[in-house]
């Protein structure tokens, strides 16, 4: 089994790796420091268990978990976080996490959780027939080999005939992303969304080729109209991906082995350019509504997903639009707002520091103190004393 540990604190992720390596020597444990690095691994490797921190720079753990929700990879996720707020755990479980473990996590607790997930995975495998299990693993292998094949790389003696037999009549979907930022995340979104849409309309798969290019092979079910399928694919992508992209869909093809030659032809056809965007005025209005909500509810659980849902936007796109319009990342903006309010409340001698923490959205006074100290290079108590 492959386990991935995602935590921006090196000592924590290395400690978890040592514990798991000792308790489960048959498992391969990898570690990364950010959600962006995790996405890169998830795109290219089969990860069975994901141990994920919530608060990390860039895309946080809950955002990654939300992106994983539509994936059909079957990855089992456990949140390992220093935050004990019930709202965090509730959101994590709603998004599909199997468990929520509060740091510092003891070795026994960690081992118990991973052992439970391993048993679940083994049960899942037992419920599959041997034929289905073989089919599942061959599918991953064939898609990896297919990627190498269309890139002109050596695939050894691997036989593509069984994959070709499944796609006697098919269409190619070629997608190019016209942005250079967070490519791994955007590839991940496109691969998941397009794979799901293809499966809804027939069978096939999607592979990531280069940093900004993906190829899909789709055999449509009888009666499916390629023009309707293409329109639906665009609609699904526009909801989840608010960056310019180019999608070209081929005519029906019958020679699977000609795919490497067909792809350059398709990409050079120069048709079907789509640049989804939100008008500037509409974007300004949307962010103003979000800012008003944040200022009114800054003491509540203000997950990015929750605020994005208030303005009816995809969380990933909302995060990008928020930074574009305000010049500040969503998380940094909320922290700044809370800390400024905290300084005002600390002027009142009637309020304990613990009371101030709760009034600005921190149930854990230690976490509040850490954030305050990081922001102002002094603790709340020191700030109060210095302000006399």
Secondary structure as UniProt FT lines:
FT   STRAND          2..6
FT   HELIX           10..23
FT   TURN            25..26
FT   STRAND          28..32
FT   HELIX           35..44
FT   STRAND          49..52
FT   HELIX           61..68
FT   TURN            69..70
FT   STRAND          76..81
FT   HELIX           86..94
FT   TURN            95..96
FT   STRAND          99..102
FT   HELIX           107..127
FT   HELIX           130..150
FT   TURN            151..152
FT   TURN            156..157
FT   HELIX           161..165
FT   STRAND          170..177
FT   HELIX           183..201
FT   STRAND          202..210
FT   TURN            211..212
FT   STRAND          213..220
FT   TURN            222..223
FT   HELIX           226..240
FT   STRAND          245..249
FT   HELIX           256..258
FT   HELIX           259..267
FT   TURN            268..269
FT   STRAND          273..274
FT   HELIX           280..297
FT   TURN            298..299
FT   HELIX           304..310
FT   TURN            311..312
FT   HELIX           315..326
FT   HELIX           330..346
FT   TURN            349..350
FT   HELIX           353..359
FT   TURN            360..361
FT   HELIX           365..376
FT   HELIX           380..386
//
